[in-house]
Amino acid sequence: ARLRGSSGNTSTNEEALCTRTEAAEALMVYMYDRIDGGAKRLDLHLIVEAATLCPELEFGMTVARKTAHLEPQLPGRSPAMVASQSRLDSLWGLICAECMSLWRANSTEDVNWIGSHPFFSDISGHTAKSELDALCGCMHQLGQVASERRQYAFSRHQQYGSDGCADTELWGVHAPEAVAFLSMSLLMNLARTNRPEDEYFAKLGAWGQESARIANDQCGAFAYLHCTMENLVQDTLALTPMRNRGASEALVRDILRQGEIESTVALSTGMPYDENEADAASVLYASIGREILSATVRAFRDVLLSLKSDASVENISMLTDIASTIFNKSEILCGQFWREWEDFCQGDDSMGNDDEPMCYLLDASHSLAVVALGELNSGQFSPQAIIHYLRPLSSFLCLMSSLVATSDMAESVLTSQFLPDGLITSSMHIVSELAPLVASINRDRLTGPATAEERSTVNHASLLVKSVSTLAHVGGRKARNWVRSLLTSGPQLLTSIISHVMPRHQCVLSEECINLVASTLSLLEELLHDADADFQDEVMACFTTTSLDGSRNLDGIAMLFSVDTGVESSVTVSAMGIILTLADSVTRRAFVGTASSAVAQIELIGSGVRLALDLLATLISTNGEISVPASGYEMSSIHAALCAVVAALEGLKPLIYLHEDDEARKAAL
């Protein structure tokens, strides 16, 4: 009753929205558990009707209904309601996709899967064909509605400008029915492949091929599938933005009573709190996304994965980016993939029923990266063509980092010689070449927003750096040593990128630059972890300048807490991580290194701690009142700052009492 619509204030009530989301999640589990015989043709029709009739869902919503009912409510919605609405729309797209039972078409065990697929039950009869034709017509109509909403959003974008929106595929439109439409088209394509001599299946296949083109070109189906996976599949590393928390973690949790605070934040942001429950749901959603992507490769491999195509970079990178959001370091999905990859490497290059489409996608992404590296090494690089090289390299690295869920997986990848020679070095060189160009855009572009290509380029740079950081983190000490050995003058390279792209005042690429700075700081923090004294000295030197009178200027670390980045941003969390890592090693280094290096490290840590205390005062106190964090990033910033402060106090205490050098004791005190 709630799903079919409500009136008055109930339609905007957060409790009602939460109830609908829980109901959709329950239906998803029910569908995924394979109801007897699978979802029938009429089951999907009823689900589509129910979703279309609900006024709070964008599913099946016409432009007229969207402008009259949904858009007037948007200004008054809280961030939690916006997040919940986005999640709910994503769920309905996957519910419909699961009804298609694409897992049957992707099965490596059932060659004659059509005979067991409920959509093709009694397909020789007139009634079954009429029902299936009607269902195809219903899906086509849904695709048309999604296309019209997208065209309407684009016309508004053209009329009023994008306000810096980087979404050049959907322009803010939710398109869950586009995912359903795409899934139906893939099913019909694969059915035709299974029954190539059947006239009726040839007709279905022709419909499926044309519908897949419409779903991609007019509905933005793959763009919305990517958004859906981002909304629903959890990133385990993103749940703990501060990775190397140090020995102070237990004490900080006691200080914060973090369980209660995190529960409050979870309720206010619409995100699930139970990590085990969230992980199980995440695997479920990712599995459905994987079936859609696998079916796409099976149906259109020769077109989408061809390196000879003029659109090879766009096609392969698009599919690779979706695959990255699906696997997302899930131990279950990654373990399954690498077992299939071993079998794939033993076989030939023919797409048979025993071949895993995701393996062909990784192989194509690898080949595309090799081509890009070859062009770079041949001297064809030019700053104007950065995106031409950046996108295939960042997509391949992102997929590789999403496929390593454990240190053993990471070590296998790094020692297998699968990664092309020069991949990390050349990729980071491209980002360093990009940084001054970004700085000039921010400095010189005084009017008008940045272009979509400029935003996309910086976003791919962030993705690339984040992927290297992920490999270093998941792979542990060996992986960090490997990355440090590849990056000559690594600290100087990374801090140079940071200094160029750090937002100063209002700039056209502010959000993108914040993400790139945060990713670069995160990589620097990762490499600083368990690094030797020389590497730590290099890092500290990058944030410190010495004047003629010998005094040290620590403005470099203060720059990371600029108001232009926001005190509750990912930059703050990563900067606090660097202070924490230095603080964790200060006791050991102070007693084995020189007194001057100990003083330099203590002063840098002290500068960071003072900034952390200012940050805490800003975030948890308002007019003398203690306030509960209102967002996940506020919670992360508070936690990161406390970890850094506690680690510094614990590390400096022994120096105050035991260090033999007066200057070191004084600095610590």
BELZI-V320449 format. One record per pair of residues at least 12 apart in sequence whose ideal C-beta (glycine too) atoms are under 8 Angstrom apart, sorted by the first residue. I is the first residue (numbers start at 0). GAP is how many residues later the second one is. Records with the same first field share a line. If there is no record, write none. Layout:
I=GAP + GAP
This chain:
1=14 + 17 + 18 + 21
2=17 + 20 + 47 + 48 + 51
3=46 + 49 + 50
4=48 + 49 + 50 + 51
5=49 + 50
10=44 + 45 + 62
11=61 + 64 + 65 + 69
13=64 + 66 + 67 + 70
15=40
16=39 + 64 + 67 + 68 + 71
17=66 + 252
19=34 + 36 + 68
20=63 + 66 + 67 + 70
23=64 + 67 + 68 + 71
24=66 + 256
26=20 + 68
27=63 + 66 + 67 + 70 + 256 + 257
28=255
30=64 + 67 + 68
31=66 + 252 + 255 + 256
36=81
37=63 + 66 + 79 + 80
38=59 + 60 + 62 + 79
39=78 + 79 + 81
40=77 + 78 + 80 + 87 + 90 + 91 + 94
41=89
42=56
43=52 + 55 + 56 + 91
44=89 + 90 + 93
46=48 + 49 + 52
47=12 + 48 + 90 + 94 + 132
50=41 + 44 + 45 + 125
51=90
54=14 + 15
55=14 + 29 + 32
56=31 + 32 + 35 + 119
57=12 + 31 + 91 + 115 + 116 + 117 + 118
58=30 + 33 + 34 + 117 + 118
59=82 + 85 + 117
60=84 + 88
61=83 + 86 + 87
62=85 + 86 + 89
65=83 + 86
66=85
78=190 + 552
79=187 + 188 + 189 + 190
80=189
82=186 + 187 + 188
83=186
84=89
85=88 + 145
86=144 + 145 + 183
88=85 + 87
89=84 + 86 + 137 + 138 + 141 + 142
90=85 + 141
91=84
92=82 + 83 + 84 + 85 + 86 + 87 + 131 + 132 + 135
93=85 + 134 + 138 + 191 + 194 + 195
95=80 + 81 + 83 + 84 + 87
96=82 + 83 + 85 + 86 + 191 + 194 + 195
97=190
99=19 + 80 + 83 + 84 + 86 + 87
100=16 + 17 + 18 + 86
101=81 + 84 + 85 + 88 + 189 + 190 + 192 + 193
102=188
103=12 + 13
104=12 + 81 + 82 + 85 + 86 + 89 + 190 + 193
105=185 + 188 + 189 + 192 + 251
106=246
107=245 + 246 + 247 + 248
110=242
111=82
112=81
113=77 + 80 + 81
116=74
118=13 + 16 + 68
119=12 + 71
122=77
128=71
131=72
134=49
135=48 + 52 + 68 + 71 + 75
138=41 + 42 + 45 + 46 + 72
139=41 + 71 + 74
141=35 + 38 + 39
142=34 + 35 + 38 + 68 + 71 + 72 + 75 + 76
144=32
145=27 + 29 + 31 + 32 + 35 + 73 + 74
146=67 + 71 + 72
148=24 + 26
149=20 + 21 + 23 + 25 + 68 + 69 + 70
152=17 + 18 + 19 + 20
153=17
155=15
156=14
160=288
161=287 + 290
162=286
163=285 + 286 + 291 + 344 + 347
165=286 + 289 + 290 + 293 + 346
167=284 + 288
168=51 + 54 + 55
169=50 + 53 + 54 + 57
172=47
173=50
174=44 + 45 + 46 + 49
175=48 + 52
176=42
177=37 + 41 + 42 + 43 + 46
178=42 + 45 + 46 + 49 + 113
180=30 + 33 + 34 + 38 + 40
181=29 + 30 + 33 + 34 + 37 + 39 + 40 + 43 + 110 + 114
182=109 + 112
183=24 + 27
184=22 + 23 + 24 + 26 + 27 + 30
185=22 + 26 + 106 + 109 + 110 + 113
186=21 + 108
187=16 + 17 + 19 + 20 + 23
188=16 + 19 + 20 + 23 + 110 + 111
189=105 + 108 + 109
190=13 + 14 + 17
191=12 + 13 + 14 + 16
192=12 + 105 + 106
207=91
211=87 + 88
221=96 + 97 + 100
224=64 + 67 + 68 + 97
225=92 + 95 + 96 + 99
227=57 + 61
228=56 + 57 + 60 + 93 + 96 + 97 + 99
229=95
231=49 + 50 + 53 + 54
232=49 + 52 + 53 + 56 + 92 + 93 + 95 + 97
233=44 + 45 + 48 + 94
234=93 + 94
235=43 + 92 + 93 + 94
236=92 + 233 + 236 + 237
238=36
240=329 + 332 + 333 + 395 + 399
241=331 + 334 + 335 + 338 + 394 + 397 + 398 + 401
242=230 + 279 + 282 + 283 + 334
243=281 + 282 + 285 + 333 + 336 + 337 + 340
244=335 + 398
245=334 + 335 + 337 + 338 + 397 + 401
246=337 + 400 + 403
247=332 + 395 + 398 + 399 + 402
248=394
250=395
251=387 + 390 + 391 + 394
254=387 + 391
255=382 + 383 + 386
257=381
260=367 + 368 + 374
261=373
263=364 + 365
264=363 + 364 + 365 + 366 + 367 + 369 + 370
267=362 + 363
268=362 + 363
270=361
281=46 + 48
282=47 + 49 + 50
285=40 + 41 + 42 + 44 + 47
286=46
288=33 + 36 + 37
289=33 + 36 + 37 + 43 + 68
292=26 + 29 + 30 + 33 + 64 + 65 + 68
293=62 + 63 + 64
294=62
295=23 + 61
296=22 + 60 + 61 + 63 + 64
297=53 + 59
300=50 + 56 + 59
302=12
303=12 + 15
304=14 + 55 + 56 + 59
306=57 + 60 + 61 + 64
311=56
312=55 + 75 + 78 + 79
315=45 + 48 + 49 + 52 + 76 + 79
316=48 + 51 + 74 + 75 + 78
318=42
319=41 + 45 + 75 + 76 + 78 + 79
320=74 + 77 + 78
322=35 + 38 + 39 + 76 + 79
323=71 + 74 + 75 + 77 + 78
324=77
325=76
326=72 + 75 + 76
327=74
328=72 + 73 + 74 + 75 + 76 + 141 + 145
329=75
330=74 + 75
333=68 + 69 + 70 + 71 + 72 + 75
334=70 + 74
336=19 + 21 + 22 + 66
337=65 + 71 + 74
339=16 + 18 + 19
340=15 + 18 + 21
342=13
343=12 + 15 + 16 + 19
361=37 + 41
364=27 + 30 + 31 + 34
365=30 + 52 + 54
367=24 + 27 + 28
368=23 + 24 + 27 + 28 + 51 + 54
369=50
370=21
371=16 + 17 + 20 + 21
372=20 + 47 + 48 + 49 + 50 + 53
374=14
375=13 + 50 + 54
376=45 + 49
380=49 + 52
382=50 + 51 + 54
385=44 + 47 + 48 + 51 + 71
386=66 + 69 + 70 + 73
388=41
389=40 + 41 + 44 + 67 + 70 + 71 + 74
390=65 + 69
392=30 + 33 + 34 + 37 + 71
393=33 + 66 + 67 + 69 + 70 + 73
394=65 + 68
395=27
396=26 + 30 + 66 + 67 + 70 + 71 + 74
397=65 + 66 + 68 + 69
399=13 + 19 + 67 + 71
400=65 + 66 + 67 + 69 + 70 + 73
401=68
403=66 + 67 + 70 + 71
404=69
405=68
406=67 + 68 + 69 + 72
408=65
409=61 + 64 + 65 + 66 + 69
410=64 + 65 + 67 + 68
412=58
413=57 + 61 + 64 + 65 + 68
423=44 + 59 + 62 + 63
424=61 + 62 + 63
426=37 + 41
427=36 + 37 + 40 + 59 + 65
429=31 + 34
430=30 + 33 + 34 + 66
431=61 + 64 + 65
433=23 + 24 + 27
434=61 + 62 + 65 + 66
435=64
437=20 + 62 + 63 + 71 + 75 + 78
438=61 + 62
440=13 + 67 + 68
441=59 + 61 + 62 + 65 + 66 + 67 + 68 + 71
442=64
444=62 + 63
447=60
448=59
449=58 + 59 + 62
453=54 + 55
454=54 + 57
457=43 + 51 + 54 + 55 + 57 + 58
458=53 + 56
460=55
461=50 + 53 + 54 + 56 + 57
462=56
464=32 + 51 + 54 + 55 + 57 + 58
465=53 + 56 + 57
467=15 + 55
468=50 + 53 + 54 + 57
470=12
471=51 + 54 + 55
472=53
476=53
479=46 + 47 + 49 + 50 + 51
482=44
483=43 + 47 + 51
486=40
488=49
489=37 + 45 + 48
490=33 + 36 + 44 + 47 + 48 + 50 + 51
491=46 + 50
493=26 + 27 + 29 + 30
494=29 + 44 + 47 + 48 + 61
496=19 + 23
497=19 + 22 + 23 + 62
498=60
500=12 + 15 + 16
501=15 + 57 + 58 + 60 + 62 + 63
502=14 + 59 + 61 + 62
503=58 + 60
504=59
505=58
506=57
509=54
513=51 + 52 + 55 + 56 + 57
514=55
516=43 + 48 + 54 + 57
517=51 + 52 + 53 + 55 + 56
520=39 + 50 + 53 + 54 + 56 + 57
521=48 + 52 + 55
523=15 + 50 + 54
524=49 + 52 + 53 + 56
527=50 + 53 + 54
528=52
532=56 + 59 + 60 + 64
535=46 + 49 + 53 + 65
536=60 + 63
538=39 + 43
539=42 + 60 + 61 + 64
541=14
542=13 + 14 + 61
543=12 + 56 + 60
551=48 + 51
553=49 + 50 + 53
556=18 + 22 + 47 + 50 + 51 + 54
557=49 + 53
559=12 + 15
560=14 + 50 + 53 + 54
566=48 + 51 + 52 + 70
567=51 + 63 + 65 + 66 + 69
568=64 + 68
569=63 + 66
571=43 + 65 + 68 + 69
572=60 + 63 + 64 + 67
574=33
575=32 + 36 + 61 + 64 + 65 + 67 + 68
576=63 + 67
577=30
578=26 + 29 + 30 + 33 + 65 + 68 + 69
579=60 + 63 + 64 + 67
581=19 + 22 + 23 + 26
582=22 + 26 + 61 + 64 + 65 + 67 + 68 + 69
583=63 + 67
584=66
585=12 + 15 + 16 + 19 + 62 + 65 + 66 + 69
586=64 + 65 + 67 + 68
588=12
589=12 + 65 + 69 + 74
590=67 + 68
594=66 + 68 + 69
597=57 + 61 + 63 + 66 + 69
598=62 + 64 + 65 + 68
601=50 + 53 + 62 + 65 + 66
602=64
604=43 + 46 + 47
605=42 + 61
607=36 + 40
608=35 + 36 + 39
611=29 + 30 + 32 + 33
612=28 + 32
614=22 + 26
615=22 + 25 + 26 + 29
618=15 + 18 + 19 + 22
619=18
651=16
654=13
655=12 + 13
